[in-house]
Amino acid sequence: MRVADLFDKTKPFPSLEIVPPLGGITKDELLGGIEPLMEFSPRYINVTTHRDEYQYVAQPDGSFSRVVVNSRVSPVAVCASIMSRYSVEVVPHLVCGGQTARDTERLLQDFQFMGIENVMALRGDSVSGEKRFTATPGGYSHASELVSAIKAAGAFCIGVGGYPEKHYEAANLETDIAFLKQKVDAGADYIITQMFFDNAVFFRFVDMCRAAGISVPIIPGLKPLTAKSQVKLLPDAFSIDIPHELTDEIAAAGDDAEAIRRIGVQWCIRQTRELLDRGVPAVHYYTMSKSRNVAEVLRECF
């Protein structure tokens, strides 16, 4: 079923996002990590993809060569594993980075063969060590171009990313929303936001999107902040702010890891309840492939 068709036909529901695991894990281990969340009836599961990573390997002559490192199970294999056990839609991510147009076409053919109707179209990150994104020769430079290509390839339902605190490369939020509208105009059916920890930021973002003429569903993305290190790591990695009320609570907990975890989970529960009260059709959870914290949130809210 098309994800976009779920939003008006059911009561508010959770959706999940998982990261393909490192090689060496079995299918049963992968599904065992998802199992605790399935009792809450998520309607779809996003499966991320990442461009190839590289390592520099010393050669006998003293030089170094750059080699591709494929350390994770493929998103296609993860999607197939989920589909083999659960009646839930899978939404594989497609990215511009590291893919030619032909690579994208082949992946879409595989998705059609598997009966996958939904994809998430993203530009993707730059190569590790580079500050700015560089398109792969023969590939796409912008997510809007990728959306257009997916739209032309078949009857896929297309999700795209939105950034309530703006993408780190955008000059300002207004400009970023203009780029988001280009993705919607190219054929995107719904938007899932980057994680945020202040609901006021999300509500402002939605208002600005509607004023800009974006009418598709906008689904908030949340992640429980559950470790003291994340106070520094998340803003750096995702260019987001963490409210001082939350950082103050975490600081007061000192080095009590379990107390910090509970603070993050309770904050996410409060966020979820307010979002549901304000009428969002769904809430998307970034699990980082760890189910315990998200399961506690879902148990209280769905």
C-alpha positions in Angstrom: 0.0 0.0 0.0 1.2 3.5 -0.7 2.3 5.3 2.4 0.6 8.5 1.4 -2.7 6.7 1.4 -2.3 5.7 5.0 -2.4 9.1 6.5 -6.1 9.9 5.9 -7.4 6.3 6.3 -6.3 5.4 9.8 -5.9 6.9 13.3 -2.4 8.4 14.0 0.3 5.7 14.0 4.0 5.3 14.5 6.5 4.5 11.8 10.1 3.5 12.2 13.5 4.0 10.6 16.3 1.4 10.9 19.9 1.4 9.8 21.2 -1.7 7.9 23.4 -3.6 10.3 27.1 -4.3 9.9 28.0 -7.6 8.3 28.1 -10.7 10.4 24.7 -10.3 11.8 22.1 -12.9 10.9 18.6 -12.4 9.5 17.1 -13.6 12.8 19.2 -11.2 14.8 18.1 -8.4 12.6 14.4 -9.2 13.0 14.8 -9.9 16.7 15.9 -6.2 17.1 12.7 -5.1 15.3 10.3 -7.5 17.1 9.8 -5.5 20.3 8.4 -2.6 18.2 6.0 -4.6 16.1 3.3 -4.9 18.8 2.7 -1.2 18.3 1.6 -1.7 14.7 4.0 0.6 12.8 2.6 1.0 9.3 5.9 1.3 7.6 9.6 0.9 8.2 12.2 3.1 6.5 15.5 1.4 5.7 18.4 3.8 5.3 21.2 3.6 2.7 24.5 5.3 2.8 27.0 6.0 0.0 30.1 3.8 0.0 32.8 4.5 2.5 36.5 4.5 1.6 39.8 3.5 3.3 43.3 4.2 2.2 45.4 1.1 2.0 49.2 1.1 2.0 50.8 -0.4 -1.1 54.2 -2.2 -1.4 55.7 0.8 -3.1 54.8 3.1 -0.2 51.9 4.8 -1.9 48.2 4.5 -0.7 45.2 3.5 -2.8 41.6 4.3 -2.0 39.4 1.2 -1.8 35.7 0.9 -1.3 34.5 -0.5 2.1 31.2 -2.3 2.1 30.7 -3.1 5.7 26.9 -3.1 6.0 24.2 -5.5 4.9 22.5 -4.1 1.8 19.2 -2.2 2.2 17.6 -4.5 -0.4 18.4 -7.6 1.8 17.1 -5.8 4.9 13.8 -4.9 3.1 13.4 -8.5 1.9 14.0 -9.9 5.4 11.4 -7.6 6.9 8.9 -8.4 4.2 9.4 -12.2 4.7 8.1 -12.0 8.3 5.9 -8.9 8.8 2.9 -7.4 7.1 4.4 -3.9 7.1 5.4 -1.6 4.2 9.1 -1.1 3.8 10.5 2.1 2.5 14.0 1.9 1.2 16.0 5.1 0.9 17.5 6.1 -2.4 20.3 8.7 -2.5 22.0 10.7 -5.1 25.5 10.3 -3.7 27.5 7.4 -5.0 24.8 6.4 -7.6 24.6 6.9 -11.3 21.2 7.3 -13.0 21.6 3.7 -14.2 22.3 2.5 -10.7 19.1 4.1 -9.5 17.2 2.6 -12.4 18.4 -0.9 -11.5 17.4 -0.4 -7.9 13.9 0.7 -8.8 13.6 -2.4 -11.0 14.5 -4.5 -8.0 12.0 -2.7 -5.9 9.2 -3.3 -8.4 10.2 -6.9 -8.7 9.9 -7.2 -4.9 6.5 -5.5 -4.8 7.9 -2.4 -3.0 5.6 0.6 -3.7 7.3 3.2 -1.5 10.7 4.9 -1.6 12.4 7.8 0.2 14.4 10.1 -2.1 17.3 11.9 -0.5 20.3 13.7 -1.9 22.5 12.0 0.7 25.7 13.0 2.5 28.9 14.1 1.1 31.9 11.7 1.0 33.5 11.4 4.4 36.2 14.1 4.7 34.5 16.5 2.2 32.6 19.5 3.4 30.4 19.8 0.3 28.4 17.3 -1.7 29.8 16.4 -5.1 27.5 14.5 -7.5 28.6 11.2 -8.9 29.4 11.5 -12.7 26.2 10.3 -14.5 24.2 10.7 -11.3 21.9 13.4 -9.8 23.0 16.5 -8.0 19.7 17.3 -6.2 17.0 15.3 -4.5 14.4 17.1 -6.8 16.1 15.5 -9.8 16.0 12.1 -8.1 12.3 12.5 -7.4 11.6 13.3 -11.1 13.5 10.2 -12.1 11.6 8.0 -9.7 8.3 9.5 -10.8 9.2 8.7 -14.4 10.2 5.1 -13.6 6.9 3.8 -12.2 4.0 4.3 -9.8 6.1 4.7 -6.6 5.0 6.7 -3.6 7.8 9.1 -2.9 8.8 10.5 0.5 11.4 13.3 0.9 13.2 14.9 3.8 12.4 18.2 5.4 14.5 20.2 7.8 12.6 22.2 10.5 15.9 23.9 11.5 17.1 24.1 7.8 19.6 22.0 6.0 23.1 22.8 7.1 24.0 24.0 3.5 21.0 26.3 3.1 21.5 30.0 3.6 18.2 30.3 5.6 15.0 28.4 6.3 13.0 30.3 3.7 15.5 29.2 1.0 15.5 25.7 2.2 11.7 25.5 2.1 11.8 26.8 -1.5 14.1 23.8 -2.3 11.7 21.5 -0.5 8.8 22.8 -2.7 10.9 21.9 -5.7 10.9 18.3 -4.5 7.2 18.3 -3.9 6.5 19.9 -7.3 8.7 17.2 -8.9 6.4 14.5 -7.5 7.0 13.9 -3.8 3.9 12.6 -2.0 4.9 13.4 1.7 7.7 14.8 3.8 9.4 13.3 6.9 11.3 15.8 8.9 14.8 15.6 10.4 14.7 14.9 14.2 14.0 17.9 16.4 13.6 18.3 20.2 11.4 21.5 20.3 7.9 21.0 18.9 7.6 24.8 18.4 10.3 24.4 15.7 8.1 21.8 13.9 4.9 23.8 14.1 6.7 26.9 12.7 8.1 24.8 9.9 4.7 23.4 9.0 3.2 26.9 8.9 6.0 28.2 6.7 5.6 25.2 4.3 1.9 25.7 4.0 2.4 29.5 3.3 4.9 28.5 0.6 2.3 26.3 -1.1 3.3 22.9 0.1 0.2 20.8 0.8 1.5 17.2 1.2 1.5 15.5 4.6 4.4 16.6 6.8 5.4 13.8 9.3 7.5 14.8 12.4 10.6 12.7 13.0 11.7 12.1 16.6 14.5 10.4 18.4 14.8 9.8 22.2 18.0 11.5 23.4 19.4 8.8 25.7 23.1 9.4 26.3 25.0 12.3 27.7 27.4 12.2 24.7 24.4 12.9 22.3 24.1 16.4 23.6 27.3 17.2 21.7 27.1 14.6 18.9 23.6 15.2 17.6 23.9 19.0 17.0 27.2 18.4 15.3 26.0 15.5 13.1 22.6 16.8 12.2 22.8 20.6 12.6 20.0 20.8 15.2 19.5 22.6 18.5 18.7 20.9 21.8 16.5 23.0 24.1 18.3 24.2 27.2 15.6 22.8 29.4 16.5 19.3 28.2 20.3 19.9 28.5 19.8 21.3 32.0 17.9 18.1 33.0 20.7 15.9 31.6 23.4 18.0 33.2 21.6 17.7 36.6 21.7 13.9 36.2 25.5 13.9 36.3 27.0 10.6 35.1 23.9 8.5 36.0 23.4 6.9 32.5 20.1 5.3 33.4 18.7 8.6 34.7 19.8 10.3 31.5 18.1 7.7 29.4 14.9 8.1 31.3 15.0 11.9 30.9 15.4 11.5 27.1 12.6 9.0 26.9 10.2 11.1 28.9 11.0 14.2 26.8 10.2 12.2 23.7 6.9 11.0 25.2 5.9 14.6 25.9 6.8 15.6 22.4 4.8 12.8 20.9 1.7 13.5 23.0 1.7 17.2 22.0 2.2 16.3 18.4 -0.7 13.9 18.5 -2.9 16.4 20.3 -2.1 18.9 17.5 -3.4 16.4 14.9 -0.3 15.0 13.1 -1.3 11.9 11.2 1.8 9.9 12.2 5.1 10.2 14.1 8.3 8.8 12.6 10.9 7.4 15.0 14.7 7.2 14.3 15.5 4.0 16.2 19.2 3.9 15.3 18.4 0.1 15.3 17.9 0.1 19.1 14.4 -0.8 20.1 14.2 -0.3 23.9 13.9 3.4 24.1 11.5 3.8 21.2 9.4 0.9 22.6 8.9 2.8 25.9 7.7 5.9 24.0 5.3 3.9 21.9 3.9 2.0 24.9 2.9 5.4 26.5 1.6 7.1 23.3 0.0 4.5 21.0 
